[in-house]
Amino acid sequence: MIKLNTIAKSYNSAPVLSGVTLEIPSNIIYGIIGKSGAGKSTLVRIMSLLESTDSGEIYFDDKRVDNLRGNALLERRRKLGMIFQNFNLFLSRNVYGNIAYPLEISGVDKAEIKGRVEELLELVGLSDKIESPISKLSGGQKQRVAIARALAVRPEILFCDEATSALDPQTTTSILTLIKNIQTQMNLTVVMITHQMEVVREICDFVSVLDEGEIVESGTVKDVFAFPRTKVAREFLGSIKPIDGDDILEIEPSLAHIYRLHFLGESTKKPVISEFIKQSPVNINILSGTIRTVGEVPIGELVVEMEGSAPNIEIAKRWLADRDVKMEALDA
């Protein structure tokens, strides 16, 4: 487990992180999402022990690590892997040399290095590129080399800092699938730092939303997608492009009282709104609707207008809650 306790960091007296407290369970893929300038890159550099904090504490499996220095710090860093947005590969080395580098500086003998590099190239699907210059690789191939290099020393935690931001959508999908397979095979803890909600949707188990240096929302991906509590989380969800099978509907509003209805799992497949219209004491007008798939769980959202007295609105709210639909006022 990774545990952050009130982490703070400033640059030139300007706060970047303000009391970040967070727990990341072991052996899962955990997403941390935020807009540009939210503090994501600073947070991942601090978590990966590449940068120090101004205050606060960091624990890996109940052992404090932010206070390590010298050789103890170097040894701990060697148990961490990092994948960067821009690959950070050595152009002066070929594919083999890039993956071998962390093993060389750790003092591993040449025979063991060779076996490990070959094993990793097979894992990432680049066995035929072992002698290729980095300059001859595509973006997706470069990221696969970077993944293999990050795994060379058998890390306990793998940090991914915007690992797919420089890739096209098709390549992004293949890299995310690779990371998911690696996490499953190796029982790694993977921390995904991203501004792409699609990345979180595709492979993360849990997610935290970082905004202006603070964690404003955390939970399972399913719960955060279904019931976002903060404005910034709703903005991220609204930016997601539908995937195959997603449904979008939008109509201009005309009435006064606007609500968001959240559907999760089986409730997305039932004729809840049809029954609601037949039985409800309020009038309803559908403004917009979305069905998204998170993992294998369908999550639906309708934005509606309701016209009726306050007591009748409460009756409608209870009726929907009994059918696993959450109703959230948007014009309160």
N, C-alpha and C positions, 0 to 999 in steps of 0.2 A: 504493500500500500504506500502511496505517496500522500503525505499530509503537509499542507501549508498552513502555518499559523500566523495570521496578521502580517503578511508580507507587505513591506512598503519600499518604494524606490523612487528617487527623484533624480533629475538631471538639471544642473544649473538652477537649483531651487524650484524647478517645476515638477510637481508630482506626476508620476507615470502610473504607479501602482499605489493604491490606498487601502491598506489593511486587508489584503486578499487572504481569505481563509477557505480552504478547499481540501476535500479528501477524495482520492482517486483509488478505487479498489484494484487489486491485482488481477492479472489475466483477463483484462477486458480492453476494448477500444473506447477511449474517452475523448470526446470532442470538446474543444474550447473555441468558441466562436465569438467574433467581435468585428466591428468596423475598423477601417484604417485609423490608427491613432488611439485605439482602445487600450493598448498596452500588451497585445498578444505576444509580439516578438520578445519584448523584455521579460515577460512572464516565463516563456519557454527557455530563455537563456538562463534565467535564475533557477528554474526547476532542474535544468540539465547541468547545473554547477559551472556554467561558463561565465557567469557573472555573479557578483555578490549582492546581498541585500543591504538596504540601509537599516532595516530592523525586521524582526520576525524570525520564525524558525521553520526549517525544512526537515522532514523525517522521511526516511525510506525504511519501511517495516519496523517502525518504532525506534530506529537509530538516527540520531540527529546528524545531519550531514552539512549544514550550511556553515558550521564552524570548523570544518576540516581545513588543513593547511599542508603545504609541502607534498611529500610522497603519499600521505594518506589521501589527500585530495586527488592526486593523479590516479591512484589505484581505484578510487571510487568512480572517477570519470570513465575509466576503461570498461566499467560494467554498464555504461550507457551508450546507446546508439542514437545518431542524429541524421535525419534526412532534411535537406534544405530545398528551398524553392528553386534556386539556380544551380543545383547539383553540386557545386564546389568540388569538382573533380580536377585532378592535375593533368593539364594538357601535355605536359612533358612525359607522362607515363601512359602506357597503353592500358587496356582493360585489366589485364592481369596485374600490372603494377599498382593500379589504383586500389584494387581490392586487397592486395597483399600488404599495402602500406601500414595499416594499423597493427598487423601481425608482426611486421618487421620491427617496428619501434617498441613492440612488447617483448622482443627477444625470442620469438618462436623460430624453431629451426626450419631450414628451407624445405625439407621433405614434407613437414607438416603443413607449411604454408601452401605448397602446391596442391596437396590433397584438399585443403579447406577451400581454396579458391575454385577448384574444379567443382566441388560440391555445391558451392554457392551459385556458380554460374548455371549449373543445371537447375537449381531451385528457381532462379529468376528467368530462365529460358534463354540464356545467352551463351550456351556452351560453344557455339560456332564463332563467337566474337572474342575469344580469349586473347588473341594477339592484335586486335583491332585498335587503331589510334582513336582516341576520344573524339577527335574532330570529325571522324567519319560516321559517328553514330547519330541517330535521330534523338529528339528530345525524350521520347519514351524509353529508348534504349539507355540513354545517359542516366535517367532516373532509376532504371533497373540496376545499373552498375552502382549507383549511389546507395541503393537499398542493400545490395550485396556487401558493399564496403561497411555499411553500418552494422551488419550482422556478423562481420568477420570474427569479432572477439566474443561472440555469444553473449550479447547484452541481456540484462534482466528487464530493461525498460527501453523502448524505442520511441524517440520523439520525432514528430513529423511537422516541420514548420512550413506551412503552405506548400506541401509536397506536390500538389497537382495544379497550382495556380498558373504555371507556365505551359501547361499541356492542353491540347485540344480535347473536346468532350469524349471522343472514342478512346483516346489514349488514357485519359483520366479514369474512365471506367475500368480499363485493364489494370492500371496501377492500383486502384482501390481493391479490385478483386485479389490481386497478388498480396497486398498488405493484409487483407482479411485472411487469406489462406495461410500466410506466414504466422500470423497471430495464433490461429487455431493449432497449427502444427507444433509451434514452439512454446505455447502457453506464455506468450509475452504480454507485458503491459504496454499498450500503445497509446500515446497521447497525441492526438491530432489537433494542431493549431491551424485554424482556417477562417476565412471570411465567406466560405461557400457552404450554404445550408444544404445543398445537394450532397456534399461530401458527408456531412453529419447524417443525413437521411440514409445514405447508402450503407455505411459500415459501422457507425458508432453505436455503442450500447447506452452510454450516458452522455450528457452534454451540459456544459456551463456556458452562460452568456456573460461576456466581459464587456462592460461599458464604462468609459472614462475611468479606467483603472480599478473598477470594482466588479465583483461577481454579483450580478443582479438577479440571476435565476439559474437554478440547477435542477436536474432530475433525469429520469430515463428519457431517452429520445422520444419514445411513444407518448409520454405524459406531456413533455414540453411542446411537442407538435400538436397534440390534441387540446391542451389547455394552457396556452401561453399566458403568463401573468403580467408580463411587462411590455411596454410599448416597443422596445427595441427587439424583443423576441418576435412580436407580431410583425414587425417590419421585415425581419429576416424571412419569416414564413411567407409573407406576401411576395417576396422576391423570387421564390422558387418557381422555376418553369415546370409545367406539368410533364410527366413522363407518359409513356404509352399506357392508356387506360385511365388516366386522370381526366376528370370532367370539370369544366369551368363554365360558369353562367354569371352574367352581370346585367342588372337592370337599374335604371335611375330611381332614386328614392322619391316618394311623394307624401308619405305620412310622417308622424312625429317621433314615435318611440322605436328606437332601433336596437336590436339584440343580435348577438352572435350565438348560434347553436353549435355545440361541439358533439360530434358523433364518433364513437370508437368501436372498432371491431364489428361485431354482429349487428349493432344498431345501424350501421351504414347500409345494410342490405335489406332492412325492413321498411315497409311503407308508413313510417312514423308520421310524416307530415300529412299524408293523405288521411290517416285516422285523426290527426290533430284538427284538421280543417273540419271534418265531419262532427267532432264532439266538442271542440273548444268554444268557450263563450266570447272569444276575441276574434277579430278579423286579422288575417295575416297576409303579408305581401313579401314574396321572396325577392331580395335584391341581388344577391350573389351566392355562388356555391362552388365548393371545391371538394374533390375526393383525391387524397394522396395516399400512396402506399409507403409505409415506413417499415423496413424489413419485410415481413409478410403480413403486417397488420394494416388494414385500411383505416384511414382517419378522414372523417368528413367534417366540413364546416359550412354552415349556411348563415348568411347575414340577412335578417328579416326585419320588417316593420310590423309592429303589432298595435292595434287600435282597440282599446277597451279600458274599463275601470281598473284601478289599482288592485282591488280584491280579485277581479277576474284574471288579471295578469299573474297574480300569485297562484291562482288555481292552475293556470296554464304551465307555470314554472314547475309546480309539483307533479303535474301530469307527465311532463317531459322527463323529469328526474326519475320517475318510476320506470321509465323506458331507457335509462342510461344515457340520457341526453342532457348536457349541461347548458344552461342559458345564462348568458353574460350581457348585461346592459352596456351599450356603447354610447348612450346619450345622457348618462347620469351626470 
